[in-house]
Amino acid sequence: MKRLFLFIALILAVFCAALTPITLNFGDATAIYFEEFLDLFDDVAEYDNASVERVIDGDTIVVIRHPRLNMLETVRLIGLDTPETVHPTKAVEHFGKEASNFAKALLDGKKVILSYDWDPKDKYNRVLAYVWLPATYEGKTYNVLFNLASICSGYGFAYTSFSFKDYYMEIFIEAERQARLNSIGLWSDKAFGEEPKTVPTPEYDPIVYITNTGTKYHRDGCRHLSSSKIAIRLSEAIRRGYGPCSVCRP
């Protein structure tokens, strides 16, 4: 029931009212976040404490989860994709160094909390996790989601090629949209943020729904939404390459 109430609150916060951007301080570094999501950790039931031993790049870190074993494990951050800096066959991408430095400033050598989704590891045997770290806002300490903070601050994209929690996916997509609309971080380069000429921006921009595995967008009530239902703006669905469902014809 608590998860249902949180899910409803997040939907309302993202799509029915303006989000409230805030700045969180982490020593000499700062991150953009949204006030509506400061309590997001309250719904996390299972997690591990960990220490960050090294930051590989903006979306990959090395941690120790089990101090007694003292075993180093590589963690890939769920739902976050940052420009490449260490790929063996790709050049350093636009804003890659900035994204990596942001992760280093917030995470390197820090104590964090890891929570998980349905898939514990990826095909490279990296742990898949959400990374939480403490931040103080208006005199109260919260565990904030680094994966989300990186997207809010314009250092990465909402990585939806692999499915994760529907309501987190909605938040991440909206956070990327807000960063893009406000020319934050990597989106400050106008040429980089331009929409492809072949993708028209709809004049009417209602909420449609996608699934965490499909390639179509749907009307509310479509039978294809029985197992997954992720609210998204029509313009964002089109920008991400989703096409209209042939059943519900949105």
Order of alpha helices (4+ residues) and beta strands (2+ residues): alpha-beta-beta-beta-beta-beta-beta-alpha-beta-beta-beta-alpha-beta-alpha-alpha-beta-beta-beta-alpha-beta
